[in-house]
């Protein structure tokens, strides 16, 4: 049995000041989040969406309450 495979080059992610990095942890650490020039919302307010089953949603709430106080 033969399988056809193809390599797709991984694209860089865009962060603050239009800087690029492949690793999201490094990009956020070095450059901060990307902000569109028309955004006026403060970075102190963040909307977060979670898609999970009930068990995982409760765990996410628990983790966020510990991290955010």
Buried (B, 14 or more C-beta within 10 A) or exposed (E): EEEEEEEEEEEEBBBBEEBEBEEEEEBBEEBEEBEEEEEEEEEEEEEEEEEEEEEEEEEEEEEEEEEEE
